[in-house]
Amino acid sequence: MTRCFTSLFLAFALLGAFVYSFSSANAADDTSTPAPAAPADSGTSTATPATSAHKTVIPDVPKHFIPSRSAILEKIANGKYLDAESDYLEWENAWQQVDPALLIAVESHILQKQYADGDVNALFALLHAGDEMALQAVRTMVRTGKTELTPEQYTAAVLLLANRQELPDYNLFINLLKNKDLTLGNLAITALGYYGNKKAITPLTLLLGEADIDRSILIVKSVMKLSGKAQLLVRYNLELKSPLPGIPDRAALLLTITGSTAGWNKLQKMLDDKTEGFYPQALSVLGNLSVPDTEAYVTSGLAGSEAEQMNALASINALSSDQIVPALLKIIDDKAKSDPFHFTALNLLAEQGSTEAQTTLRNIAFSDKEVNSMITANAIYLLADAGLINTAAVRTLLYQQLFNDDKAIATASRGALLVYGQNAPR
């Protein structure tokens, strides 16, 4: 899957309550067995325990005691969102059938209420599902530069916004390029690469003249995403021959991002000599080359200083396929590592797309071990983004996470279910 490794805030009034129409039962989930036709919607409903008494395993009940759709909708209308959620789980468990519209109605109202009560994790969950209120909140955060999200959430939120490729956001990111805060400017550079409008190639390349090596790497990677390889090759093949000190080394490093080996000899010398000004950044471009020595350099970088490790992570694909997942899992499991390491490794894991990587991602999302809640939450979002919660077995595990004592994990689970409900077959 193409992903995006996991935001922003201001106070926003909630949108008006959603209105949903349910004219008939939805088709059965593709992984569940066909259920008998539901009885006529009489409005019969059984009361559920208070939130603290909600159970993760819903007991079998006679079908004539199953909460009806109309009863669930009535609880939503009366603001009893958690009770409605419990009733919906009971309904789905009994009929072995998913009602995407009803699921969306339940989870979106819970998340909107949580955000109104000040839970920014709920905003992030709504953003993953493309909620318009959440999108507007993020746009305001980008315009004002004010956010209550963690740096990792903020970055993920802006990239989610960019992936939607909505026209007003292009101008938002272009204007952000000029921001005096280089962190925000760099985020705009990355976002424009995700946005995908080739018009951004010119304003991005204009920044290269004054950009340091870190910013230049971001710019070149975004220009490559925008199919600007030809312009980059012309520019840096010329600079590779420059008599000015430092210019050929810089060109060699940036050429490597295009997949060109024209500057490999110079790049290899930088790596061996750990050339000041270009190392450890040189470690971050090795994943783009198909030369034998890159694996050794990346392996060494992953065992080096924190800066070396972070740059080497960007070239993780230079490792052999059987080494990538264990190397990433080692970083994710290392409690001494900072959140940027964990989130980067987790996003790279999700990008692998192999059966081993997907299994590992599920294990992280549903682990019984004591874990960093934000790692678990991000793993849940990545599962949803990759369409890996479509099976009944995985959704059952996700439903259990709704009752997790850690609010961030429960909120992420609701956000993932909202994404699933939107993409589920009708």
N, C-alpha and C positions, 0 to 999 in steps of 0.2 A: 504494500500500500504506500501511497504517497502521503507522507504526513507533514505533517508538520511536526521535538522536544521542546508546553504548557503552560497582566490583566489590570483592570482599571476601575475608578469609581468617583462618583459624585452622588448627591442625594437626588433620586428621581421618583416622581409619583408613579405608582403602578398604572399600567394600562387598564381599561375597563375589563370586566370579567369576560372571558371567552364564551362564545355561544356555540355550542356543538349540536349537531343534528344527527341522530342515529336512527336510520329508517329500518335497518335490518341487521342481523348478526353478520359479522365479518367472516371471511373465509378462515378455515382452521390454519394454525401455524404450520409451516411446511415441515416441521420436525415433530409435530404431535400427531397423535392418532385422531381420526375423525370422531367428533363428539355427537351425541344424539341432539336433535333439535331442541333448543331451549324451550321451556314452557312459556306460555303466554306471559307477557310482562304485567304481572298483577300489582307490582309495587311492593310485594312482600319482602321484608328485609329483616335480617336478624341483627341484633345489636352486637357490636364488637367491644372488647374490653378497652379500657383507657389506653392511651399511647404506651405507657410504661409496661402494660401487660401484653402488648402485641407479641405474637409468637412468630418465630422464623419458619416453623413448619406448620402449615395450615392443616388442621384435621379434616378427614373426610366427613361430610355432612350429607344428610338426605337432600336430594336436589330441590325438593319443594321448600327447603329452608335457605336456599342460596339467595344472597342479596340480588335484587334485580337491577337492571341498568337504570331504570327510572329512580330507584331508591338511592343508588350511588350518585346520580346527577343531582338529586335533591340535597344530599349531604354537601356536595360541592357548592350548590347555590346557597346553602346555609352556613358556609364557611367552615364546615367540619371536614377539612381536607385530609387529615391523617386517618380519620375514621373511614372516609371514602376510599383511601388507598388500601386499608385493611380489607374492606369489603370487595374491592376490585381483585385483590390477590386471591380471596376466597372464591370469587366468581370464576376467575381464570383456572384455578386449581380444579374446581369441580367440573367445568366443561372442557378442560384441556384445549382451550381456544383463546387466542389473543384478540382483543378488541382495540386496535391501535388508537382510534379516536378517543375512546374512553380512557385509555392509558395516558394519552397526551393531556386530556382534560384534568386528570388527577394530578399528575406530576408537575405540570406547568403551574397550576395554582399553588401547590406546596412551595415550589421554588420562588415564585413571585412573592409569596407571603414572607418567606425567609429573607429575601433581599430587602423587602420593605422594612423588616425588623433589623436590618443592618448587617446581614450575613453576606459578605462579598464573595464567598465561595459559591453562593447561589447565583450571583451574577455571572460568574465564570461558567457554571453549569448551563445557564440559559443561553449564554453566548455560543456554546458548543452546538446547541440545537437551533441556532439562527434566530433566536427570539429578537424581534424588532426593538423592543425596549432596551434589551441588553446591548444591541448593536449601537443604538443611539448613545447609550451611556459611555461606551468605549470611544466613540467618535468625539464626545465631549472631553473625555480624558486626554485624548491625543491632542486636541486643539489647545487645551489649557495647560497640559503638562502636569496635571494633578491627578494622582491615583492612590488608592489604598491597597491595590493589589500587590502581591509580592513581585519582585523583578521577573521571576520565571513566569508567573501568571500574566503579567503585563505583556511580556514578549509574545507569549502564546496567543493572547487576546488580539494583539495587533496583527499577527500573522493569520489568524482565523478571519479577521476582517479583510485582509488583503486577498485571501483565497476566494472571497465572494465576488471579487472583481466588479464591484459596483462603481459607476463613474465618479460620483462625488468623492469617493475615497482616494482616487488617483491624485486629485488636486490636493487632498489633505496630506498625502505622503510627500508630494513634490514640495509643498510649503515647509514640511517638517525637515527636509534636507538642509534648510538654511538655519535651523535652530542652533543657537549658541551652545546648547547642551549637546556635546558630541555623542553621548549615549543615545539620546533621542534621534539624532541625525543618523547614527549608524543603524538604528532600528528601522528608520525609514528606508535606508538603502536596501536592507534585507527584504522589507515588505514590498518594495517595488519589483524585486525579482519574483516574488510570489504572485504579485498582481498580474504580471504577464503582458503589460502594454509595452510594445517595442518603442513607443515614443519616449520612454524613460531612458533609453540608451544614451541619448545626447546629454541630458542634465547629469546623468551619472558619470559619464566619462569626463565631463568638464571638471568634476571634483578631483580627478586623478592627479592634476598638476600640483596640488598642495597637500594631498593626503599622505599620511604616514603609511608604513607597510601594513599595519593591521587594518586600517580603513581601506587601503588599496585592495587587499585580499577580499574584503566584503564586496567592494564595488565590482571587481572582476567576476566574482562568483554570481552576482546578480545579473550582470551583463551577459554572462554565459546562459543563464536561465532564459534571457530574452532573445536568444539566438544571435548574439552580437559577436560571435567568435571571429568572424572575418576581420572586423575592425581591430580587435585585440591583437590578432596575429600580425597585422601590418604594423601596428604601433610598437609592439615589443620586439619584433624581429629587427626593426631599425634600432631600437634602443640597446639591443644586445651588442651592437657594434659600436656603441658610443665610446669616445675616448675619456669622457668625464668619469671621475671616480664614483663608484657606487651605483651608477645607472645600469651597467650591464648585469650586475648582481640582482638588482631589483627586477629587471626585465626577465632574467632567467627564472626567478621565483614565480613571477606572475604568469609567464608563458606556460609554466607547468600546469596551471589550473585549466588551461585550454586542452590539455592532453598532449601538447607538443614536447618532444624530448630535445629540442634544439638547445636548451640551456641546462641540460642535465649535468654536464661536467662541472659547470659553475655551481649548480645547486648542491651537488655531492660534496664539493669542497667546503661550501658553507656548513653543511651538516657535520663533516669531519672536523672542521676547525671551530665549529660553533661561533661563526662570524657574528660579531656584535652588530645589532641593528637588523639582522635577518634571521637570527636564531633566538628562540625556538620556533618562530613563525614558519620556517621552512618545513617543519614537521607536518604542518596542517595541509599541505598541498600534495602529499605523496600518494594519496588515494586515487589521484587522477592519472598516474603513470603505470605503465606495464613494463617495469624493469625489475630484474631479480633482487636488487639490493634494498628495495623499499621496505620489505617486510622486516628486515633486521633493524632498520632505523626506527620504524614504528614500535617494534617490540622494546627497543632500548628506551624510547621516549616514554612509553607507558610505565616504565620502572623508574623514571627520572623525577625531576622536581615537579611541583604542582603545575607550573607554566608549561613544562614539557609534556606532562600528561594530558593537559587540556588540548594542546595543539595536536598531539598524536591521536587523540580521540577522533579528530576530524578526518583522519586518514585510516580509520579502523578497517576499511575495506581492503587495505593493502595486505592484511593478514590472510592466511589461508582460511577457507570457509569453516573448518572445524575449530578454529581458534577464536573466531569473532564473538560468539555467544558467551563462552566461558570468560573471556576478557571483560566483556561488558557486565556480566553478572557479578564478577569480582568487585567492580567499581560500585555497582548498585548496592551490594551487601556491605560495603565498607562504611561503617558508621562515622568514621573519622573524616570522611570526605564531605565537602560542602554541598549544598543543594544544587548549585550549577553543575557540578560533576554528575550528581545523581540524575538530574533531569536530562542532561545531554546524553548520558549513557542509555537511559530508558527510551528516549526518542530514537536513538540509533538502533536499539534492539528492535523496536517496532518497525523500523524501516527495512530490516533484513527480510521479512516475509517468509522465511523458512518455517517448516513445521516445528523445528526445535525452538526457534525464536518465539513463535506464537504460543507454544506450550509454556515456555518460560515466562512470557508476559502474563498468561492466565494464572500461573502459580504465584506471581507477585501480587496480582490483583486480589486473589482469594486466599492468601497465606494466613495460616493460623498463628504464625510467629509474630512477636512484637516487632512492628516495623514503623518506619517513618510514614505518618499518615498521608503526607503530600505525595510520596512515592506511590503508595497504594492508589490514591485518588487519580494520579496521572496515568497509571497503568490502566485503570478502569476507563478513562476517557479514550486512551489509545485503542483499547479493545473495541469500543463503540465506533470510533472513527474508521477502524479497519473492517467493520462488519462482522466482528467475531463474537457477537452476543446473539446471533440469530438462532442458535440451537436452544432447545428447551432446557437442556442440562446446564448450559452456561448461564442462561437467564435465571434458573433456580438459584444458583450461587449468587447472582447479582441481587436477586430479591432478598436473600439472607443478609446481604450487606446493608440493606435499607435500615436494619435494626442494629447496626454497629454503634457502639457507644461513642465512637469518634465521629463527630459531626461532619468533618471534611469528607470522610469516606462515604457516609450515608448520603451526603449531598451530591457527591460525584456519581453515586449509583443512580440517583434520581435523574441526573443530567444524562447519563448513558441510556437510561430507559426512555427518556424523551427523544433522544436521537434515534433509538431503535423504533419507537412508535411512529416517527415521521417517515422512516424508510421501509417499514414493514408492508408487505403486500396487502392490498385492500380486497 
